[in-house]
Amino acid sequence: MKKAYYFSHDTNAHRDEKILAMRVDYGWKGYGWYWAIIETMAEASNYKLKYKDSNSEVISMAGLSLCHSIPIKKLEKFINDCVNKYELFASDGEYFWSNTLLKRQKIRDELLSRLKEAGIKGAERRWGEGKEIKSSINFNPETNEWEGITEEHIKDWKKVNPNCDIRAELIKMKHWLIDNPRRRKKKYLKFITNWISRNRISINDSKEKDEFKKDSYVDFDKELGNK
């Protein structure tokens, strides 16, 4: 199913001076036609609809006529009047559009673009989906040490499991990797995040820490999907 998007619509649009002039001639039916066309514009890639072919004087709106069940001759006259008489639409001869809709959709698109960019950056900071962060964490089999782990990573993992001693768990993970060289991972960020989220051990509960044994580790190849 195609996604439906919104556009802002003034609640008093029916009393707009230009709309009132159009309603004098076309009534509430014309008001409905007007908003049906605006909705179609909002779905167009550039928020503009075809008016005339560049090599023809014939108005190109057969599809619009069919879509909204408006007789094509009536639709042609209505759009011409909206462009030339009421100035509800603007046209360059090939396309027609609503300047008000363009202005509002520009604001909406800029907002969505900023939100999308902020979301991507947030995901990269939190989960390392960006290439730079994703490739920065590694376990070096020659030195048997972690590489690329930053304080920002520690803070983010702390959010995953607030009661977990992250540094202690990293040491445990290191020894697990040393003891299981054939089961080392390619996606170490995912490996660490899942380890921490699955091993919720409170640093304040010494009894639980004493009972924690290496045999209690899950089968990470199966659980983490990193074969």
C-alpha positions as CSV (number, residue, x, y, z in Angstrom):
1,M,0.0,0.0,0.0
2,K,1.4,3.4,-1.0
3,K,2.2,5.7,1.9
4,A,0.0,8.7,2.5
5,Y,1.6,12.0,3.5
6,Y,0.0,15.1,5.0
7,F,0.1,18.7,4.0
8,S,-1.0,21.7,6.1
9,H,-4.5,23.1,5.4
10,D,-5.9,26.3,6.9
11,T,-9.1,25.7,8.7
12,N,-10.5,28.9,7.2
13,A,-9.5,28.2,3.6
14,H,-13.1,28.2,2.5
15,R,-13.3,32.0,3.4
16,D,-10.1,32.9,1.5
17,E,-10.8,35.8,-0.9
18,K,-9.6,33.9,-4.0
19,I,-11.5,30.7,-2.9
20,L,-14.7,32.8,-2.4
21,A,-14.4,34.2,-5.9
22,M,-14.1,30.6,-7.2
23,R,-17.0,29.5,-5.2
24,V,-19.2,32.2,-6.6
25,D,-18.9,30.5,-10.0
26,Y,-18.4,26.9,-9.1
27,G,-20.0,26.5,-5.6
28,W,-19.0,23.8,-3.2
29,K,-18.4,21.4,-6.1
30,G,-15.6,23.6,-7.3
31,Y,-14.2,23.8,-3.7
32,G,-14.0,20.0,-3.8
33,W,-12.4,19.9,-7.2
34,Y,-9.8,22.5,-6.0
35,W,-8.7,20.4,-3.0
36,A,-8.8,17.1,-5.0
37,I,-6.3,18.8,-7.4
38,I,-4.2,20.1,-4.5
39,E,-4.0,16.6,-3.0
40,T,-2.9,15.3,-6.4
41,M,-0.2,18.0,-6.6
42,A,1.0,17.0,-3.1
43,E,1.6,13.5,-4.4
44,A,3.6,14.6,-7.5
45,S,7.4,14.4,-7.3
46,N,7.8,18.2,-7.8
47,Y,4.4,19.2,-6.6
48,K,3.4,20.3,-10.1
49,L,1.0,18.8,-12.6
50,K,1.2,18.7,-16.4
51,Y,-0.7,21.6,-18.0
52,K,0.2,21.4,-21.7
53,D,2.7,19.4,-23.7
54,S,5.6,21.6,-24.8
55,N,4.8,20.9,-28.5
56,S,1.0,21.2,-28.2
57,E,-1.6,23.8,-27.2
58,V,-3.9,21.0,-26.0
59,I,-4.3,20.9,-22.2
60,S,-3.0,17.5,-20.9
61,M,-5.3,16.5,-18.1
62,A,-7.1,13.3,-19.3
63,G,-5.6,11.4,-16.4
64,L,-6.6,14.0,-13.9
65,S,-10.1,14.0,-15.3
66,L,-10.4,10.2,-15.0
67,C,-8.9,10.1,-11.5
68,H,-11.4,12.6,-10.1
69,S,-14.3,11.7,-12.3
70,I,-14.6,15.3,-13.6
71,P,-15.6,15.7,-17.3
72,I,-12.5,16.8,-19.1
73,K,-14.0,20.0,-20.7
74,K,-15.3,21.2,-17.3
75,L,-11.9,20.4,-15.7
76,E,-10.0,22.3,-18.4
77,K,-12.2,25.3,-17.9
78,F,-11.9,25.1,-14.1
79,I,-8.1,24.9,-14.2
80,N,-7.9,27.7,-16.7
81,D,-10.0,29.8,-14.4
82,C,-8.0,28.9,-11.3
83,V,-4.8,30.0,-13.2
84,N,-6.0,33.1,-15.0
85,K,-9.1,34.3,-13.2
86,Y,-8.8,33.4,-9.5
87,E,-5.0,33.1,-9.4
88,L,-5.3,30.0,-7.2
89,F,-2.8,28.2,-9.4
90,A,0.3,29.4,-11.3
91,S,1.6,28.1,-14.6
92,D,4.6,28.3,-16.9
93,G,2.5,27.0,-19.8
94,E,3.8,23.4,-19.4
95,Y,3.0,22.8,-15.7
96,F,0.7,24.3,-13.2
97,W,1.0,24.4,-9.4
98,S,0.0,26.1,-6.2
99,N,2.5,28.6,-4.8
100,T,1.1,28.1,-1.3
101,L,1.5,24.3,-1.5
102,L,5.1,24.7,-2.8
103,K,5.9,27.0,0.1
104,R,4.4,24.6,2.7
105,Q,5.9,21.5,1.2
106,K,9.3,23.1,1.1
107,I,9.1,23.7,4.9
108,R,7.9,20.2,5.5
109,D,10.6,18.6,3.3
110,E,13.4,20.6,5.0
111,L,12.1,19.5,8.4
112,L,11.9,15.8,7.4
113,S,15.4,16.1,5.9
114,R,16.8,17.5,9.2
115,L,15.0,14.8,11.2
116,K,16.3,12.0,8.9
117,E,19.8,13.3,9.1
118,A,19.6,13.6,12.9
119,G,18.2,10.1,13.1
120,I,21.0,8.7,11.0
121,K,23.7,10.5,13.1
122,G,22.1,9.3,16.3
123,A,22.0,5.7,15.1
124,E,25.7,5.9,14.1
125,R,26.6,7.3,17.5
126,R,24.6,4.7,19.5
127,W,24.9,1.6,17.5
128,G,27.7,2.1,15.1
129,E,25.7,1.8,11.9
130,G,28.1,4.2,10.1
131,K,31.1,2.7,8.4
132,E,33.6,4.6,10.4
133,I,32.3,3.5,13.8
134,K,31.3,0.1,12.6
135,S,34.9,-0.7,11.6
136,S,36.6,1.0,14.5
137,I,36.1,-1.8,17.0
138,N,38.2,-4.9,16.6
139,F,39.8,-7.7,18.7
140,N,43.5,-8.1,17.8
141,P,44.4,-11.8,17.9
142,E,48.1,-11.0,18.0
143,T,48.0,-8.7,21.1
144,N,44.8,-10.3,22.5
145,E,43.5,-6.8,23.2
146,W,40.5,-4.7,22.1
147,E,41.0,-1.9,19.6
148,G,38.9,1.1,18.9
149,I,36.7,1.1,22.0
150,T,36.0,4.7,23.1
151,E,34.4,6.2,26.2
152,E,31.4,7.0,24.0
153,H,30.9,3.3,23.4
154,I,31.2,2.6,27.1
155,K,28.5,5.2,27.8
156,D,26.2,3.7,25.2
157,W,26.6,0.1,26.4
158,K,25.9,1.4,30.0
159,K,22.5,2.6,28.7
160,V,21.8,-0.9,27.4
161,N,22.5,-2.4,30.8
162,P,22.8,0.2,33.5
163,N,23.8,-2.3,36.2
164,C,26.5,-3.9,34.2
165,D,30.3,-3.3,34.9
166,I,31.1,-2.7,31.2
167,R,34.9,-2.8,31.6
168,A,34.7,-6.1,33.6
169,E,32.5,-7.6,30.9
170,L,35.0,-6.5,28.2
171,I,37.7,-8.5,30.0
172,K,35.4,-11.5,30.1
173,M,34.7,-11.2,26.5
174,K,38.4,-10.9,25.7
175,H,39.2,-14.2,27.5
176,W,36.2,-15.9,25.8
177,L,37.6,-14.9,22.5
178,I,41.1,-16.0,23.4
179,D,39.8,-19.4,24.6
180,N,37.6,-19.8,21.4
181,P,39.8,-18.7,18.5
182,R,37.7,-20.5,16.0
183,R,34.5,-18.7,17.1
184,R,35.8,-15.2,16.8
185,K,33.5,-12.6,15.3
186,K,33.5,-10.2,12.4
187,K,30.9,-7.8,13.8
188,Y,32.5,-7.0,17.2
189,L,30.2,-4.1,17.9
190,K,27.1,-6.3,17.6
191,F,28.9,-9.1,19.6
192,I,29.7,-6.7,22.6
193,T,26.2,-5.1,22.6
194,N,24.4,-8.4,22.6
195,W,26.7,-9.8,25.3
196,I,26.0,-6.9,27.5
197,S,22.3,-6.9,26.9
198,R,22.1,-10.7,27.6
199,N,24.3,-10.8,30.7
200,R,22.5,-8.4,33.1
201,I,24.8,-8.8,36.1
202,S,24.5,-6.2,38.8
203,I,27.9,-4.8,40.0
204,N,26.2,-4.3,43.4
205,D,25.2,-7.9,43.9
206,S,28.4,-9.8,44.9
207,K,26.5,-13.0,45.4
208,E,25.3,-13.0,41.9
209,K,28.7,-12.2,40.6
210,D,30.2,-15.1,42.6
211,E,27.7,-17.5,41.1
212,F,28.4,-16.3,37.5
213,K,30.6,-18.8,35.8
214,K,32.0,-19.1,32.4
215,D,29.7,-22.1,31.7
216,S,26.7,-19.8,31.9
217,Y,27.7,-18.1,28.7
218,V,25.2,-18.5,25.9
219,D,26.2,-20.0,22.6
220,F,27.1,-16.8,20.9
221,D,27.4,-18.2,17.4
222,K,23.8,-19.2,17.7
223,E,22.4,-16.3,19.7
224,L,24.2,-13.5,18.0
225,G,24.0,-14.8,14.4
226,N,27.7,-14.2,13.8
227,K,28.8,-17.5,12.3
